[in-house]
Amino acid sequence: MTVARKLGTLVVFGVPAIVGGGIVYAVFGSYVPVAVYEAILVLFAGALISR
């Protein structure tokens, strides 16, 4: 996987992190579920990039 493709993957995961984080906060009203959601996204993105 080239560097450009890795950076593109990170950008693609950045949008759900911002929008999804806001939705999760609106539903739960706390930052703890947002942190869990963000951690799951980071792990999934890291797994895709590392292969």
Residue pairs with C-beta under 8 A, 6 or more apart in sequence:
1 49
1 51
6 49
9 45
9 48
9 49
10 45
10 49
13 41
13 44
13 45
16 41
17 38
17 41
20 37
20 41
21 34
21 37
21 38
24 33
24 34
24 37
25 31
25 33
25 34
27 33
28 34
